């Protein structure tokens, strides 16, 4: 019986060692977002220990943008092979709704997903600029406006901080879903085999 428990312990340790590289990265937190010189709000995460060189990392990044993330439908896909950079423009529609007494506000946003590939790692950046806020009132009026994310809470003191903090929390949750998807797809990517020339 003692040998079975030892075997079970060894198998458990092996399982943990083998699965650790496949585990999802740490979740982004509210405070992980930074503003850049242009006023964009940027989440950055580096996926490390990938079994890919820089060229394969770029290939995997492009495949992700072109094929894998159907719900976002990246509209603009560009890449710079010499720099190992790929990016696409995505959209999060109605990711948060703030319901008030006389009006509701529906938040959507466009964003860029930038992937920088190097040997064994890919840096992921989610870049957000504006909320598009659609206001729906009791009188059936609709009003749409763009609000710079860096000009409101949690980045700046502004009127109605509560709704912007809640919207940003919802945005952070969506950013985590995108990051998890990218991480899983890059780790599962298998490069095309190199064919011998005859």
C-alpha positions as CSV (number, residue, x, y, z in Angstrom):
1,X,0.0,0.0,0.0
2,X,2.9,2.4,0.7
3,X,4.3,1.9,-2.8
4,X,0.9,2.8,-4.3
5,X,0.8,6.1,-2.4
6,X,4.5,6.8,-3.4
7,X,3.5,6.1,-7.1
8,X,0.5,8.4,-6.8
9,X,2.7,11.2,-5.3
10,X,5.2,10.8,-8.2
11,X,2.5,10.8,-10.8
12,X,0.9,13.9,-9.3
13,X,4.3,15.7,-9.2
14,X,4.9,14.7,-12.9
15,X,1.5,16.0,-13.9
16,X,2.0,19.3,-12.2
17,X,5.5,19.7,-13.9
18,X,4.1,18.9,-17.3
19,X,1.0,21.1,-17.0
20,X,2.7,24.1,-15.5
21,X,3.8,25.6,-18.8
22,X,0.3,25.2,-20.1
23,X,-1.4,27.0,-17.2
24,X,-3.0,30.3,-18.0
25,X,-1.0,33.3,-17.0
26,X,-1.9,35.6,-14.1
27,X,-5.1,37.6,-14.6
28,X,-4.8,41.2,-15.4
29,X,-5.8,43.5,-12.6
30,X,-7.6,46.8,-12.6
31,X,-4.3,48.6,-11.7
32,X,-2.2,46.8,-14.4
33,X,-3.4,49.2,-17.1
34,X,-1.1,52.0,-17.9
35,X,-1.5,55.1,-20.1
36,X,0.9,55.8,-22.9
37,X,2.1,59.2,-24.3
38,X,-0.9,59.3,-26.7
39,X,-3.5,58.9,-24.0
40,X,-4.2,55.2,-24.8
41,X,-4.9,52.8,-22.0
42,X,-2.6,49.7,-22.4
43,X,-2.6,46.3,-20.8
44,X,0.7,44.4,-21.4
45,X,1.4,40.8,-20.6
46,X,4.3,38.6,-21.7
47,X,3.6,34.9,-22.5
48,X,6.8,33.1,-21.7
49,X,8.3,29.6,-22.2
50,X,6.7,29.1,-25.6
51,X,8.2,26.3,-27.7
52,X,8.5,28.7,-30.6
53,X,11.3,30.7,-32.2
54,X,10.6,34.4,-33.2
55,X,9.5,33.4,-36.7
56,X,7.1,30.7,-35.4
57,X,5.8,33.1,-32.8
58,X,4.9,35.6,-35.5
59,X,3.3,32.9,-37.6
60,X,1.2,31.8,-34.6
61,X,0.3,35.4,-33.8
62,X,-1.0,36.0,-37.4
63,X,-2.9,32.7,-37.4
64,X,-4.6,33.8,-34.1
65,X,-5.6,37.1,-35.6
66,X,-6.7,35.7,-38.9
67,X,-8.5,32.5,-37.8
68,X,-9.1,32.0,-34.1
69,X,-10.9,35.0,-32.7
70,X,-14.0,34.9,-34.8
71,X,-16.2,36.8,-32.3
72,X,-14.1,39.9,-32.5
73,X,-13.5,39.7,-36.2
74,X,-10.3,41.6,-36.4
75,X,-10.8,44.1,-39.2
76,X,-7.3,45.4,-39.8
77,X,-4.5,42.9,-39.7
78,X,-0.9,44.0,-40.3
79,X,2.4,42.6,-39.6
80,X,6.1,43.5,-39.8
81,X,8.1,40.3,-40.3
82,X,11.5,41.9,-39.8
83,X,10.4,43.2,-36.4
84,X,8.2,40.2,-35.3
85,X,5.1,42.4,-34.8
86,X,1.5,41.6,-35.7
87,X,-1.6,43.5,-34.8
88,X,-5.3,43.7,-35.5
89,X,-8.2,46.0,-34.6
90,X,-11.0,44.4,-32.6
91,X,-14.3,45.6,-31.2
92,X,-16.1,44.9,-27.9
93,X,-19.8,45.6,-28.4
94,X,-22.0,46.4,-25.4
95,X,-19.6,45.0,-22.9
96,X,-21.1,47.0,-20.0
97,X,-24.5,48.6,-19.3
98,X,-25.1,51.2,-16.6
99,X,-28.8,51.2,-15.8
100,X,-30.1,54.4,-14.1
101,X,-33.5,55.7,-13.1
102,X,-34.2,57.6,-16.3
103,X,-31.5,56.5,-18.7
104,X,-29.2,53.6,-19.5
105,X,-25.7,53.8,-20.9
106,X,-24.3,51.1,-23.1
107,X,-20.5,50.9,-23.4
108,X,-18.6,49.6,-26.4
109,X,-15.0,50.1,-27.6
110,X,-12.6,49.5,-30.4
111,X,-9.1,48.3,-29.5
112,X,-5.8,47.1,-31.0
113,X,-4.3,43.8,-30.1
114,X,-0.5,43.9,-30.7
115,X,1.7,40.8,-30.6
116,X,5.5,41.1,-30.5
117,X,7.2,37.7,-31.0
118,X,10.7,36.8,-29.9
119,X,12.3,33.4,-29.3
120,X,10.2,31.5,-26.7
121,X,8.0,34.5,-25.8
122,X,5.3,36.8,-27.2
123,X,4.4,40.2,-25.7
124,X,0.6,40.9,-25.8
125,X,-0.7,44.4,-25.7
126,X,-4.3,45.4,-25.6
127,X,-4.6,49.1,-26.5
128,X,-7.8,51.0,-25.8
129,X,-8.5,54.7,-26.6
130,X,-12.3,55.5,-26.3
131,X,-15.5,54.2,-24.9
132,X,-18.4,54.7,-27.2
133,X,-21.3,55.4,-24.8
134,X,-24.8,55.0,-26.2
135,X,-27.4,56.7,-23.9
136,X,-30.9,55.4,-24.0
137,X,-33.6,57.5,-22.2
138,X,-37.2,57.0,-21.2
139,X,-38.3,59.2,-24.0
140,X,-36.8,56.8,-26.6
141,X,-34.0,59.2,-27.4
142,X,-30.6,57.8,-28.3
143,X,-27.4,59.7,-28.0
144,X,-23.9,58.5,-28.7
145,X,-20.6,60.0,-27.6
146,X,-17.0,59.0,-27.4
147,X,-15.2,59.3,-24.1
148,X,-11.4,59.0,-23.8
149,X,-10.8,56.2,-21.3
150,X,-7.8,57.9,-19.8
151,X,-9.9,61.0,-19.0
152,X,-12.2,59.3,-16.6
153,X,-12.0,57.0,-13.6
154,X,-9.9,55.2,-12.6
155,X,-7.3,57.3,-14.5
156,X,-8.7,60.8,-13.8
157,X,-11.2,62.4,-11.5
158,X,-14.3,63.0,-13.4
159,X,-18.0,63.4,-13.0
160,X,-19.9,60.1,-12.5
161,X,-16.8,58.2,-11.4
162,X,-18.8,55.2,-10.3
163,X,-20.1,54.2,-13.7
164,X,-16.7,54.6,-15.3
165,X,-15.0,52.5,-12.6
166,X,-17.6,49.8,-13.2
167,X,-17.2,50.0,-17.0
168,X,-13.4,49.7,-16.6
169,X,-13.8,46.7,-14.3
170,X,-15.9,45.1,-17.1
171,X,-13.3,46.1,-19.7
172,X,-10.6,44.4,-17.6
173,X,-12.6,41.2,-17.5
174,X,-12.9,41.3,-21.3
175,X,-9.2,41.9,-21.6
176,X,-8.6,38.8,-19.5
177,X,-10.8,36.7,-21.8
178,X,-8.8,37.9,-24.9
179,X,-5.5,37.3,-23.1
180,X,-6.5,33.8,-22.1
181,X,-7.5,33.0,-25.7
182,X,-4.2,34.3,-27.1
183,X,-2.2,32.4,-24.5
184,X,-4.1,29.1,-25.2
185,X,-3.8,29.4,-28.9
186,X,-0.1,30.3,-29.0
187,X,0.7,27.4,-26.6
188,X,-1.2,25.0,-28.8
189,X,0.3,26.2,-32.1
190,X,2.3,23.7,-34.1
191,X,4.6,25.1,-36.7
192,X,4.5,23.5,-40.2
193,X,7.2,20.9,-40.6
194,X,10.2,21.9,-42.6
195,X,10.4,19.8,-45.8
196,X,13.8,18.5,-46.9
197,X,14.8,19.7,-50.3
198,X,15.8,16.9,-52.8
